[in-house]
Amino acid sequence: MSAITIGGDLIHYEKLGRGRPVILVHGWIGSWRYWIPLMQRLHTSFSVYTLDLIGFGDSSKNADHYSIEKQVAMLETFLEQLGIPKAAIIGHGLGSMVVLQFALNNPDKVARMMLNSLPLFDPGGLQTRVGPDTRRKLTSNSGGDRYSLAPSIEDVMGSDQTIPSSGTGADKTIVSGSSGIYTPFHELPTVGRPDTENIDRDALKRAAEERRRKQNAGNPLSDLFKGQKPINLLGKCFDTREPEFDKLKVDVEKSDSRTLNLSVQDYEAGEILDDLHRADAPILLVHGANDPVLPLPQPSNDVLDYLTGKNKSEYPLVPVILDDTRHFPMLEHDLYSRLTNDFLTKPDISKIELRGVWKRRSY
């Protein structure tokens, strides 16, 4: 067992083999351990690293660091501390979301990525969707606290906005534009300030509920996980009589259940489709046709058309639908290792040949 400390969190990881680096990032159900069969098949040609994300396995349980942004920042520091300048990265479920965002933040560090069971939903309006160009990349701060990912005030509000500070009462100040003028809160003119005595609180409550409803409408992943625990999701993937259930149960029970909701709070169905367009690396997008945890969007053709059609970058995106496969392709078929080896070795992943139960969707 190997471990390093990142941002105060203990991060457990394992390494096997020698050669070009490959990083494996697990999902919401289990830990690094279910990658062992793939590690054993790849280690003769590659240096294979796998780690427990924060909240899973033998890594720290720190709810403040369960968001995608914090997991991405941890992965960035993980590669830095281990001296890995660039790697092929394979993610699964939650790991796919972390890998995709990592690639957007660090395009020079990702040679190619294989995203298994990435949560995909049809947000509607794909035929007229503007596309990814209007979205801003999330970038972490250079140096300092690697977990501090907040954009600057000017980035969010613009340089001419009036922004309250974090003070309270009469100590509150207003920063006006970029002129450096600070006005005490209690000296502001009363014109335009709220009349707190005549507020229609019911109307405010209704407005707040409407805002939450609109926000949640774009977050089907949060609805999917609502009230769930990792052990419940495992029960959807394997019958208790299947050997995989007991093998995964050991590490599933180590997981902090809060990771499910805290990691998906900012998920937006359309944005993740656009993120796939914006990524500057070849992508193999793998999904089980019978995934009971993260089912394919219905009808899936609309989403796949959007991903492989307009606004796609110069890099190939190859979607693969796996027949008779549920949520864990790396555990369900021996052919998965062959697919992965082709992904890692073929100069052009769009030329990967799939046989038997594997079917590639081409458009």
C-alpha positions in Angstrom: 0.0 0.0 0.0 1.3 3.5 -1.0 0.0 6.8 0.2 0.7 10.5 -0.1 -0.8 13.6 1.6 -2.5 16.2 -0.6 -4.1 19.2 0.9 -4.3 17.6 4.3 -6.0 14.4 2.8 -4.3 11.0 2.8 -4.5 9.6 -0.7 -4.1 5.9 -1.1 -2.7 4.6 -4.5 -1.1 1.6 -6.1 1.3 1.2 -9.0 2.1 -1.8 -11.1 4.5 -2.2 -14.1 6.9 -0.1 -16.1 6.5 2.0 -19.2 4.3 4.8 -20.3 2.0 6.0 -17.5 -1.7 5.1 -17.4 -4.0 6.4 -14.7 -7.1 4.5 -13.6 -9.8 6.5 -11.7 -12.7 4.6 -10.1 -16.4 5.5 -9.9 -19.1 5.9 -7.2 -19.2 2.1 -6.4 -16.1 0.6 -4.9 -12.5 1.8 -5.0 -9.2 1.2 -6.8 -9.5 -2.5 -6.2 -11.8 -3.4 -9.1 -9.1 -2.2 -11.5 -6.8 -5.1 -10.4 -7.7 -7.4 -13.4 -6.9 -4.6 -15.9 -3.7 -3.6 -14.1 -2.5 -7.2 -14.3 -3.1 -7.3 -18.0 -1.5 -3.9 -18.7 1.5 -3.8 -16.4 3.9 -5.6 -18.8 3.8 -2.6 -21.2 2.7 0.3 -19.0 3.2 1.9 -15.6 -0.3 1.6 -14.3 -1.4 3.9 -11.4 -4.7 3.7 -9.6 -5.9 5.7 -6.6 -8.8 6.0 -4.2 -10.6 9.3 -4.6 -11.3 11.3 -1.5 -14.2 9.7 0.4 -13.5 6.2 -0.9 -11.4 3.1 0.0 -8.4 3.9 2.1 -8.2 7.6 1.3 -9.4 10.3 3.7 -13.1 10.9 4.3 -13.3 14.7 4.0 -16.7 16.0 2.9 -15.3 19.4 2.1 -13.4 17.8 -0.8 -16.0 15.6 -2.4 -16.9 17.9 -5.2 -15.7 17.3 -8.8 -13.5 20.4 -8.5 -11.7 19.3 -5.4 -11.2 15.8 -6.8 -9.7 17.3 -9.9 -7.4 19.5 -7.9 -6.3 16.4 -5.9 -5.6 14.5 -9.2 -3.5 17.4 -10.5 -1.4 17.4 -7.4 -1.2 13.6 -7.4 0.5 13.7 -10.9 2.8 16.5 -9.8 4.0 14.7 -6.7 4.6 11.5 -8.6 6.4 13.3 -11.3 4.0 12.2 -14.1 4.1 15.0 -16.8 1.6 13.3 -19.2 -0.5 10.2 -19.2 -3.4 8.3 -20.7 -6.2 8.4 -18.2 -9.1 5.9 -17.9 -12.1 6.9 -15.7 -15.3 5.1 -14.7 -18.6 6.8 -13.5 -17.5 9.5 -11.1 -13.9 8.9 -12.3 -15.0 9.8 -15.9 -16.3 13.1 -14.7 -13.1 13.9 -12.8 -10.9 12.8 -15.8 -12.9 14.9 -18.3 -12.6 18.0 -16.1 -9.0 17.3 -15.5 -8.4 17.2 -19.2 -10.1 20.5 -19.8 -8.0 22.1 -17.1 -4.7 20.4 -18.2 -4.8 19.6 -21.9 -1.0 19.3 -22.0 -1.1 16.5 -19.4 -3.6 14.1 -21.1 -2.5 12.0 -24.0 -5.9 10.4 -24.5 -8.8 9.4 -22.3 -11.2 6.5 -22.0 -14.4 7.4 -20.3 -16.5 4.5 -19.0 -20.1 5.0 -17.9 -19.9 8.8 -18.1 -23.3 10.2 -17.0 -25.1 11.2 -20.2 -28.6 12.7 -20.4 -30.5 14.4 -23.2 -31.0 18.0 -22.1 -33.3 18.7 -25.0 -32.9 21.2 -27.8 -29.7 19.6 -29.1 -30.6 20.4 -32.7 -30.4 24.2 -31.9 -28.0 24.1 -29.0 -25.4 26.9 -29.3 -22.5 24.6 -28.4 -19.5 24.7 -26.2 -17.8 27.9 -27.3 -19.8 30.0 -24.9 -18.6 28.1 -21.9 -15.6 29.1 -19.8 -13.0 26.5 -18.8 -12.6 25.9 -15.1 -9.0 26.6 -14.2 -7.3 26.0 -10.9 -5.0 28.6 -9.3 -1.3 28.2 -10.0 0.6 27.6 -6.8 -0.8 28.1 -3.3 -3.8 26.1 -2.2 -4.5 23.6 -4.9 -8.1 23.3 -3.7 -8.8 27.0 -4.2 -10.6 27.0 -7.5 -12.8 30.0 -7.2 -12.7 32.5 -10.1 -11.7 36.1 -9.4 -14.4 38.7 -8.6 -13.7 40.5 -11.9 -14.1 37.2 -13.8 -17.5 36.5 -12.3 -19.0 40.0 -12.0 -17.0 42.2 -14.4 -14.9 45.1 -13.3 -17.8 47.6 -13.0 -20.0 45.7 -10.5 -20.7 46.6 -6.9 -19.9 43.7 -4.7 -20.5 43.4 -0.9 -17.6 42.1 1.2 -17.8 39.4 3.8 -18.1 41.8 6.7 -21.3 42.3 8.8 -23.5 45.1 9.9 -21.9 48.6 9.8 -18.5 47.0 9.0 -19.8 45.9 5.5 -18.2 47.7 2.6 -18.9 48.0 -1.0 -16.1 47.7 -3.7 -17.1 49.9 -6.6 -15.6 48.9 -9.9 -11.8 49.0 -10.1 -11.3 52.5 -8.7 -10.6 51.3 -5.2 -13.4 53.3 -3.6 -14.7 51.7 -0.4 -18.0 53.0 1.0 -19.2 51.9 4.5 -22.5 50.0 4.1 -24.4 52.3 6.6 -23.5 55.3 4.5 -25.1 54.1 1.3 -28.1 56.0 0.1 -31.5 54.6 1.0 -32.8 54.9 -2.5 -33.1 51.4 -4.0 -32.4 49.6 -0.7 -34.9 46.9 0.3 -37.9 47.7 2.5 -37.6 44.9 5.0 -40.8 45.7 6.7 -43.1 45.1 3.7 -41.5 42.1 2.1 -43.9 39.5 0.7 -42.1 36.5 2.2 -44.5 34.0 0.6 -43.7 35.4 -2.8 -39.9 35.2 -2.0 -40.4 31.6 -0.9 -42.2 30.8 -4.1 -39.5 32.5 -6.2 -36.8 30.6 -4.4 -38.6 27.3 -5.0 -39.0 28.1 -8.7 -35.3 28.9 -9.0 -34.5 25.6 -7.3 -36.9 23.8 -9.7 -35.2 25.3 -12.7 -31.8 24.4 -11.4 -32.8 20.8 -10.6 -34.3 20.4 -14.1 -30.8 20.5 -15.5 -29.5 18.0 -12.9 -31.0 14.6 -13.6 -28.0 12.9 -12.0 -28.8 14.5 -8.7 -32.4 13.1 -9.0 -31.0 9.7 -9.9 -28.9 9.5 -6.7 -31.4 11.1 -4.4 -31.8 8.9 -1.3 -29.3 6.3 -2.6 -26.3 4.9 -0.9 -23.3 3.2 -2.6 -24.4 -0.2 -1.3 -27.9 0.3 -2.9 -26.2 1.0 -6.3 -24.1 -2.1 -6.0 -27.2 -4.1 -5.5 -28.4 -2.8 -8.9 -25.2 -3.9 -10.6 -24.8 -7.4 -9.2 -27.1 -10.0 -7.6 -25.9 -10.8 -4.0 -25.2 -14.4 -5.3 -22.7 -13.1 -7.9 -19.0 -13.2 -6.7 -18.5 -9.7 -7.8 -21.0 -8.4 -5.2 -19.0 -9.7 -2.2 -15.7 -8.6 -3.8 -17.0 -5.0 -4.2 -19.0 -4.9 -1.0 -15.8 -4.7 1.2 -14.7 -1.4 -0.3 -18.2 0.0 -1.0 -18.8 -0.2 2.8 -15.7 2.0 3.3 -17.2 4.7 1.2 -18.7 7.8 2.6 -22.3 7.9 1.4 -22.2 11.7 1.2 -19.9 11.4 -1.8 -23.0 10.6 -4.0 -24.8 13.9 -3.5 -21.9 16.2 -2.9 -20.1 15.1 -6.1 -23.1 15.8 -8.4 -24.5 19.1 -7.1 -23.2 21.1 -10.1 -23.9 18.5 -12.8 -25.6 20.0 -15.9 -26.6 17.6 -18.7 -25.9 19.9 -21.6 -22.7 21.2 -20.2 -21.0 17.8 -20.0 -21.9 17.1 -23.6 -20.2 20.4 -24.5 -17.2 19.5 -22.3 -16.7 16.4 -24.5 -16.6 18.7 -27.5 -14.1 21.0 -25.9 -11.6 18.4 -24.8 -8.3 18.5 -26.6 -7.6 14.8 -26.6 -8.8 11.6 -28.3 -11.8 10.2 -26.4 -13.1 6.6 -26.3 -16.6 6.8 -24.8 -17.7 3.4 -23.5 -21.1 2.6 -22.0 -22.9 -0.6 -21.1 -26.2 -1.1 -23.0 -27.8 -2.5 -19.8 -26.2 -0.1 -17.3 -28.7 0.0 -14.3 -27.0 2.8 -12.5 -26.3 5.3 -15.4 -28.5 4.2 -18.3 -28.0 5.5 -21.8 -30.1 8.5 -22.6 -33.2 7.7 -24.5 -33.2 8.1 -27.4 -29.4 7.8 -27.3 -29.1 8.6 -31.0 -29.8 12.3 -30.4 -27.0 12.5 -27.8 -24.5 10.5 -29.9 -25.3 12.6 -33.0 -24.6 15.7 -31.0 -21.3 14.3 -29.7 -20.0 13.0 -33.0 -21.4 15.8 -35.1 -21.2 19.6 -35.1 -18.7 21.6 -33.1 -16.5 18.5 -32.5 -12.8 19.3 -32.0 -10.0 18.0 -34.3 -9.6 15.0 -32.0 -11.7 11.8 -32.5 -14.5 10.9 -30.2 -15.5 7.3 -30.5 -18.6 6.1 -28.7 -18.8 2.4 -28.0 -22.0 0.7 -26.8 -21.4 -2.7 -25.1 -24.1 -5.2 -25.6 -25.1 -7.4 -22.6 -23.0 -5.2 -20.3 -24.0 -3.5 -17.1 -22.1 -0.9 -15.1 -18.7 -2.7 -14.7 -17.3 -3.6 -18.2 -13.9 -4.1 -16.7 -15.3 -7.0 -14.5 -17.9 -8.4 -16.9 -15.9 -9.2 -20.1 -12.4 -10.4 -20.7 -12.6 -8.5 -24.1 -12.5 -5.3 -22.1 -8.7 -5.6 -21.6 -8.3 -6.0 -25.4 -10.3 -2.9 -26.1 -8.3 -1.0 -23.5 -5.0 -2.2 -25.0 -6.1 -1.1 -28.5 -7.1 2.3 -27.0 -3.6 2.7 -25.5 -1.6 1.5 -28.5 -3.5 2.4 -31.7 -2.2 5.7 -33.1 -5.8 6.5 -34.2 -8.5 5.3 -31.9 -11.1 5.7 -34.6 -9.5 2.7 -36.3 -10.1 0.3 -33.4 -11.6 -2.9 -34.6 -14.2 -4.5 -32.3 -15.4 -8.1 -32.6 -17.8 -10.4 -30.9 -20.1 -8.7 -28.3 -18.6 -5.2 -28.9 -20.4 -2.7 -31.1 -19.1 0.7 -32.1 -21.5 3.4 -33.0 -20.4 5.4 -36.0 -21.9 8.5 -37.5 
